[in-house]
Amino acid sequence: DCVLGSRALPLLGAACELTARAPQQVQPHSQAANHRGQQSSGVVQQLQPLVLSVVEALSAQQAAMLEHAPQIVRCILPALAAFLANSKSDIRLLAMKSFTGICVMFLNDGHVFHPTAEKPSETTVLLEALLCGRALPVLPRILCDDPPAPSYALRLLATLLSRGSSAASAGIRELGITQQLLLVLSGQQTLTLHAALLMFCLLQGRDVEIHDLQEHGVLRMVHDALREAAEGASGHFVQIDFSLLDAAL
């Protein structure tokens, strides 16, 4: 709890930002400089995963995170966003996992994020600007990373679009990543809630058409999910994910 405080959060954010922006390699001018550069690079490689692990542990404290949401949006999330463009895929994955978890938590809370309000709060404006200005531009690269990184990107996009962010919709069109999203969706073995939600939002915004989902096999996944639910309902008792069925329908 002491880390999630009004005084500690700016310090943690600054530490994250410095670690994220630390040079991966230093150009040596001498043998001694080369040795120091290797030591510095080694320290950075050890420190970055450690800092991201600390943020991930803090993000599990949902009540405290929501209580300090305005400061986290200002101090922590921009630092995490700086990690998303890291040259190392394992660092991008760790950063994307924490970034998505925190953002989805805030996006789903109407007191924190309400973009369709007549006068959106400062936190809403800052969070939407951060997501559209710094997270969306790096998603094409993350969507190409090994699993599970693309699934975090789908989850973040689905949640953001479902909250009515017109800026996010415009950002997706500007980036032209609709086909890339369809390819990622088609590569999934089963239909997930966020995949179904993302499809619905893309259809609603007319970014894709039914035939696009047909061509990429997405409608087949919807059919399989509905068939499994029907078979389960007609047999012995099973736990049905009604939120998934609602999004699929």
C-alpha positions as CSV (number, residue, x, y, z in Angstrom):
1,D,0.0,0.0,0.0
2,C,2.9,2.4,0.7
3,V,3.9,2.2,-3.0
4,L,0.4,3.1,-4.1
5,G,0.5,6.5,-2.4
6,S,0.4,10.0,-3.7
7,R,4.1,10.6,-3.0
8,A,5.4,7.2,-4.1
9,L,3.6,6.9,-7.4
10,P,5.4,9.8,-9.2
11,L,8.8,8.3,-8.0
12,L,7.8,4.9,-9.3
13,G,6.6,6.4,-12.6
14,A,9.9,8.3,-13.0
15,A,11.9,5.1,-12.3
16,C,9.9,3.2,-14.8
17,E,10.3,5.9,-17.4
18,L,14.1,6.1,-16.9
19,T,14.4,2.3,-17.1
20,A,12.2,2.1,-20.2
21,R,14.2,4.8,-22.0
22,A,17.7,3.6,-21.0
23,P,19.8,2.8,-24.1
24,Q,20.1,-0.9,-24.8
25,Q,23.6,-0.6,-26.2
26,V,26.3,2.1,-25.8
27,Q,28.6,2.8,-28.7
28,P,32.2,2.3,-27.3
29,H,35.1,4.7,-28.0
30,S,37.7,2.6,-26.2
31,Q,38.1,-0.9,-24.7
32,A,37.4,0.5,-21.3
33,A,34.3,2.3,-22.6
34,N,33.2,-1.0,-24.3
35,H,33.5,-2.8,-20.9
36,R,31.5,-0.1,-19.1
37,G,28.9,-0.2,-21.9
38,Q,28.5,-4.0,-21.6
39,Q,28.1,-3.6,-17.8
40,S,25.5,-0.9,-18.3
41,S,23.6,-2.9,-20.9
42,G,23.6,-5.9,-18.5
43,V,22.2,-3.8,-15.7
44,V,19.4,-2.5,-17.9
45,Q,18.5,-6.0,-19.1
46,Q,18.2,-7.1,-15.5
47,L,16.4,-4.0,-14.3
48,Q,13.7,-3.7,-16.9
49,P,12.0,-7.1,-16.1
50,L,12.3,-6.3,-12.4
51,V,10.5,-3.0,-12.7
52,L,7.8,-4.5,-14.9
53,S,7.3,-7.3,-12.3
54,V,6.8,-4.7,-9.6
55,V,4.1,-2.9,-11.6
56,E,2.4,-6.2,-12.4
57,A,2.3,-7.1,-8.7
58,L,0.8,-3.6,-7.9
59,S,-1.8,-4.0,-10.6
60,A,-3.3,-6.9,-8.7
61,Q,-4.4,-4.6,-6.0
62,Q,-7.6,-3.5,-7.8
63,A,-9.2,-1.4,-5.1
64,A,-6.1,0.6,-4.5
65,M,-5.4,1.0,-8.2
66,L,-8.9,2.4,-8.8
67,E,-8.5,4.7,-5.8
68,H,-5.4,6.2,-7.3
69,A,-6.5,6.0,-10.9
70,P,-5.8,9.7,-11.8
71,Q,-2.2,9.5,-10.6
72,I,-1.6,6.1,-12.2
73,V,-2.9,7.5,-15.5
74,R,-0.5,10.4,-15.2
75,C,2.6,8.7,-13.8
76,I,2.6,4.9,-14.4
77,L,0.8,4.3,-17.6
78,P,3.0,6.7,-19.7
79,A,6.1,4.9,-18.4
80,L,4.6,1.5,-19.3
81,A,3.7,2.8,-22.8
82,A,7.4,3.6,-23.3
83,F,8.2,-0.1,-22.8
84,L,5.8,-1.1,-25.6
85,A,8.2,0.0,-28.3
86,N,11.1,-1.9,-26.7
87,S,13.3,-3.8,-29.2
88,K,13.1,-7.1,-27.1
89,S,9.9,-9.0,-27.5
90,D,10.0,-10.4,-24.0
91,I,10.0,-6.9,-22.5
92,R,7.2,-5.8,-24.8
93,L,5.2,-8.8,-23.6
94,L,5.7,-8.0,-19.9
95,A,4.8,-4.4,-20.5
96,M,1.8,-5.2,-22.6
97,K,0.5,-7.6,-20.0
98,S,0.6,-5.0,-17.2
99,F,-0.5,-2.1,-19.5
100,T,-3.5,-4.0,-20.7
101,G,-4.5,-5.2,-17.3
102,I,-4.4,-1.7,-15.8
103,C,-6.1,0.0,-18.8
104,V,-8.9,-2.6,-19.0
105,M,-9.5,-2.2,-15.3
106,F,-9.9,1.6,-15.7
107,L,-11.8,1.4,-19.0
108,N,-14.4,-0.8,-17.4
109,D,-15.0,1.6,-14.5
110,G,-17.4,4.4,-15.5
111,H,-16.1,6.6,-12.7
112,V,-12.6,6.5,-14.2
113,F,-13.4,6.4,-18.0
114,H,-16.5,7.8,-19.6
115,P,-15.6,9.1,-23.1
116,T,-19.3,9.6,-24.2
117,A,-20.1,11.9,-21.2
118,E,-21.2,15.4,-22.1
119,K,-18.0,16.7,-20.3
120,P,-15.5,13.9,-20.0
121,S,-13.3,14.0,-16.9
122,E,-9.6,14.9,-17.0
123,T,-8.7,11.3,-16.4
124,T,-10.8,10.1,-19.3
125,V,-9.2,12.6,-21.6
126,L,-5.7,11.7,-20.5
127,L,-6.3,8.0,-20.7
128,E,-7.9,8.2,-24.2
129,A,-5.1,10.4,-25.4
130,L,-2.4,8.0,-24.1
131,L,-4.1,5.0,-25.6
132,C,-4.7,6.6,-29.0
133,G,-1.4,8.5,-29.2
134,R,1.1,6.0,-27.8
135,A,-0.5,2.5,-27.5
136,L,-2.3,2.2,-30.8
137,P,0.7,3.1,-33.0
138,V,2.8,0.2,-31.6
139,L,0.0,-2.4,-31.9
140,P,0.9,-3.4,-35.4
141,R,4.2,-4.7,-34.1
142,I,2.7,-6.3,-31.0
143,L,0.1,-8.1,-33.2
144,C,3.1,-9.7,-35.0
145,D,4.7,-10.9,-31.8
146,D,4.4,-14.5,-30.5
147,P,1.4,-15.4,-28.4
148,P,0.1,-14.3,-26.0
149,A,1.1,-10.7,-26.9
150,P,-1.6,-10.4,-29.7
151,S,-4.3,-11.5,-27.3
152,Y,-3.5,-8.7,-25.0
153,A,-3.8,-6.2,-27.9
154,L,-7.2,-7.7,-28.9
155,R,-8.4,-7.4,-25.3
156,L,-7.3,-3.8,-25.0
157,L,-8.8,-2.8,-28.3
158,A,-12.1,-4.6,-27.7
159,T,-12.6,-2.9,-24.3
160,L,-11.7,0.5,-25.6
161,L,-14.0,0.4,-28.6
162,S,-16.8,-1.1,-26.5
163,R,-16.7,2.0,-24.3
164,G,-17.5,4.2,-27.3
165,S,-14.1,5.8,-27.9
166,S,-14.6,7.5,-31.3
167,A,-10.9,8.6,-31.1
168,A,-9.9,4.9,-31.0
169,S,-12.1,4.0,-33.9
170,A,-10.6,6.8,-36.0
171,G,-7.1,5.7,-34.9
172,I,-7.7,2.2,-36.1
173,R,-8.9,3.4,-39.5
174,E,-5.9,5.7,-39.8
175,L,-3.4,2.9,-39.0
176,G,-5.2,0.6,-41.4
177,I,-4.8,-2.5,-39.1
178,T,-8.2,-4.0,-39.7
179,Q,-6.9,-6.8,-41.9
180,Q,-4.1,-7.5,-39.4
181,L,-6.7,-7.8,-36.7
182,L,-8.7,-10.2,-38.8
183,L,-5.6,-12.4,-39.4
184,V,-5.0,-12.5,-35.6
185,L,-8.6,-13.4,-35.0
186,S,-8.5,-16.1,-37.6
187,G,-5.4,-17.7,-35.9
188,Q,-7.3,-18.3,-32.7
189,Q,-8.5,-21.8,-32.0
190,T,-11.6,-20.8,-30.1
191,L,-13.7,-17.8,-29.8
192,T,-13.0,-15.6,-26.7
193,L,-15.2,-12.9,-25.2
194,H,-12.9,-10.1,-26.3
195,A,-12.5,-11.5,-29.8
196,A,-16.3,-11.6,-30.1
197,L,-16.6,-8.1,-28.6
198,L,-14.0,-6.7,-31.0
199,M,-15.8,-8.3,-34.0
200,F,-19.0,-6.7,-32.9
201,C,-17.4,-3.2,-32.5
202,L,-15.7,-3.5,-35.9
203,L,-19.0,-4.5,-37.6
204,Q,-20.9,-1.7,-35.7
205,G,-18.3,0.8,-37.0
206,R,-18.5,-0.6,-40.5
207,D,-14.7,-1.3,-40.4
208,V,-15.4,-4.8,-41.6
209,E,-18.2,-6.6,-43.4
210,I,-19.8,-10.0,-42.8
211,H,-18.0,-11.4,-45.8
212,D,-14.7,-10.4,-44.2
213,L,-15.5,-12.5,-41.1
214,Q,-16.6,-15.3,-43.4
215,E,-13.3,-15.2,-45.4
216,H,-11.1,-15.3,-42.3
217,G,-13.1,-18.2,-40.7
218,V,-14.3,-16.0,-37.8
219,L,-18.0,-16.9,-38.4
220,R,-17.0,-20.5,-38.1
221,M,-15.7,-19.9,-34.6
222,V,-18.9,-18.1,-33.7
223,H,-20.9,-21.1,-35.1
224,D,-18.7,-23.5,-33.1
225,A,-19.2,-21.5,-29.9
226,L,-23.0,-21.4,-30.3
227,R,-23.1,-25.1,-31.2
228,E,-21.1,-26.1,-28.1
229,A,-23.4,-24.0,-25.9
230,A,-26.5,-25.6,-27.5
231,E,-25.1,-29.1,-27.0
232,G,-24.2,-28.4,-23.4
233,A,-27.6,-26.9,-22.7
234,S,-29.4,-29.9,-24.1
235,G,-27.3,-32.4,-22.1
236,H,-26.0,-32.5,-18.6
237,F,-25.6,-29.2,-16.7
238,V,-22.6,-27.1,-17.8
239,Q,-21.5,-23.6,-17.0
240,I,-22.4,-21.4,-20.0
241,D,-20.5,-18.2,-20.7
242,F,-23.5,-16.0,-21.4
243,S,-21.4,-12.9,-21.9
244,L,-19.5,-14.7,-24.7
245,L,-22.8,-15.8,-26.3
246,D,-24.2,-12.3,-26.0
247,A,-21.1,-10.8,-27.8
248,A,-21.2,-13.6,-30.4
249,L,-24.9,-13.0,-31.2
